[in-house]
Amino acid sequence: MSKFEIFTDNTGKYSFRLRARNGEIIATGQVYTSKAGCLKGIESVKKNAPLAKVVEIKNALK
C-alpha cells in the first residue's frame, strides 16, 4: 500500500513524501514550519489530486 511519510529536516521543519507500494518516492511536499501544516498539506493532496488535470508545459525551465 502507498503511504505518506512525514519527516523533519536538520532545521526542524516538516515535509512529506508519498511512497508507492514498491517503496519508490512518487511525490514530495513543500517545507512546513509545523507538523499541523504538513498534515494539512497531505490532506490537500488527498482531496485535490483525484481532480487534478494533467497539462504539459513546454520550455518550463526557460
N, C-alpha and C positions, 0 to 999 in steps of 0.2 A: 504494500500500500504506500502511496506517496505520503510525504509528511513535510510540514513546515518546521524548521529549526530556528529557534531564537538564540542569539549569542551576543556577547559584548566584545568590543574591540579593546585595545590597550588603553583607551581613554575613558572606558566605562560606558560608552554609548552603545545603543542596541541596534541590531539589524536582524534580518531574517533571510533565509534561503528556502526554496522549495526543492525537495529532492524527489525524483521519480522512484518508482518501485525498484529499479536496478541500482539505486544509490547515486545516480548522476544528478548534479545540480542543474535544474532547468529554469530557475528564476531566482533573482536576488532582489531584496528590498533596499530602500534608501536607509540612511543612518537616522536614528531617532534618539532624542535625549532621554526618553523614558521608556520603560517596559510597556506601560499602558499605550503609549503612542505606537509602539511597534505592533502590539496586538491589534490596534485599530487598523494599521496598515495591512495586516494579514486578513482581517475581516473584509476590508475593502477589496482586496484581490479576489477573495472567495465570492463576494457579491457581484463584482463587476466583470470578472474575466469571462463568464459564460456569455455575456452580451457584447464583448469586445469585437470590433471589426478587425480584419486583417488588411492593412494597407501597405503598399510598397512605396518607400521613399527613395528616390534616386539621388545620388550625389549628396547624401546627408552629411558627409564629413567635410564638405567644401564650405 
